[in-house]
Amino acid sequence: MDFREIFTTAREALLVSKLRTSLAVLGIVIGIAAVITLMSLGQGGQQAVSEQIESLGSNLITVLPGAQTSGGVRGASGSQVALTYEDAKALESAQIVGIDAVSAELARNTQLTAGGTNTNTRVMGVMPGYQIARNLGIASGVFIAGQDLLGQRKVVVLGPQVVADLFGEGANPVGETVRIERQAFRVIGVSVAKGGSGFLNQDDIAFVPLTTAQKQLFGTDSVGSISVAAISEDFVDQLRDEVGFFLLARHGITDPVDADFRMTTQEDVLGAVSQITGTFTALLAGIAAISLLVGGIGIMNIMIVTVTERTREIGLRKAVGAKKRDITAQFLTEAVILTIVGGTIGIGLGVGLSYLLTRFVPIPFVFSLESVLLAVGVSSVIGIVFGFYPARTAANLSPIEALRYE
Amino acid sequence: MIALKDITKIYKNEHVEMKALDGVSFRIKEGEFVAIMGPSGSGKSTLMHIIGVLDTPTSGEYRLDGRKVGQLTDDDLAEIRNKKIGFVFQSFNLLRRTSAIKNVMLPMVYAGVNQKKRMDLAKKLLSQVDLADKTDSLPSQLSGGEQQRVAIARALSMKPTIILADEPTGNLDTKSGAEIMDIFQSLNKKGNTIIIITHERYIAEHAKRIILLRDGKIVEDNMNHRQKDVNRKKAN
């Protein structure tokens, strides 16, 4: 029996009960659309997060205080202060090949006030190198300079979100005064918007000279982190080692296992984050796959009903010479047609829906061919898996019992 | 070509055991026209299903063209039903939503005959049963007699040597019934082996040999010397 004949017969059989066929198809449509939409949103989210991390500077090595290994014996540093402003200054003047900029940072969340308004934001003490290390643009005014650190000057560079909160959208506050911890700071610049939202909002920030933050605001000698920017990505791995050994030597530690700091590159962060978002995407797709499974069961249900209804027809077909495989092929084809039609509509709906949704949430629209291929593959497999049992039941009917069936 | 030896068929359900056939033996040679008669419940339909390899006997041996049917696979049996035997049923058993010509083509579809060939042959067969103008009609648009003629055309499509008809006139009026019997007789004249199941004597009278069945046993197996010839009667 040639395929065209099987296909024609299957199509005719499916068109007999249009409502029933449509409902069975609808189950698959919803399942596939859900998988595609959620995968697309997940991948879009992943892309958005990755882009934000990359915008922090892809040549960046971050040094953080703390032991490199957990449970290892810490080196006797003699002090709780693991990383200092002096470490950063030493790195800056060490003339290690490949270093573009160095900045130590110390950040706390605190309240800023200007006139009658106030906002809670992240106040970060930085060195001038921060601007290069983190690709920070200045929209108006200037960034913090070496002189500001030397003089522990009370100057501040505001992020656009803070400007909006304190002075209103689009205002230019350069020259104005804001109060941090009840001390007056002169606004010397406004940074360029970097985007991001929630805890990733890179615009809700205020920069002050590192020395001012340590001595005048937070009363500490330590720094939260040191950023080292390489002149290009190719130097990152090499620099990571050199900076590491430089700091070990400075801290008088011989065995790297005892290091009192750890280092991460943007690549590490990116890897960790994309692992998390990847897991999240898989979870979403998994949930959507449940609706696909339910759709598949719907197909199976319809096919079982169809086989029962057409018992006499099956008997007649067998009486005129249909072999088991002819009957199996016939009903399997019907199930696969249902799922492929459902899958195709589902893909259209899913792509359309994810496009629409990305216009309302700050996630880029990602059209991934792989999720479409996956959906097509999954829907055909569902057709075969869930169509097989009813098709087999039909093929195994005894012709005479089938003919007698009322 | 058909040889049945000591065929029994027992139907069981959880309460009762029913012997539908009880030691039936006979032979049918090529070119015969046999009527199997008997009251309802005599086992004649079961016998026909076994001859038509739609069903298997509980015990006994059935040889078709020398091959032991009991040893054949499902696919072999499907092939026999496709090529050697043409079935005609009391209730016609046409596919409801399928045109007359497509119904006729169905056995050829399973035999893998190509589209053009089966279309040509189906048209020829339908014109042989005087339905040349009804090729695209659905069964519901045809009268009972016409539906049965479509079924006969379908039975003939693979040029089988044996035609098995189970009460072919049972659902038809006398005139249509006579027309159907007319067709069977002319097929027999062309050399087809015809086996008809009926419980009506005047239908059986068309056959050359009448086997009478009662309670699953053969009680009579006679040549019918008074064969009614529909063609001759018509000529008069």
Interface residues (C-beta under 8 A of the other chain):
Chain A: M1 D2 E5 E12 V16 R312 E313 G315 L316 R317 K318 A319 V320 G321 A322 K323 K324 D326 S398 P399 I400 L403
Chain B: H49 G52 L54 D55 D74 D75 A78 E79 R81 N82 K83 F87 F89 N93 L95 R97 T98 L106 P107 V109 Y110 A111 G112 R154 M158
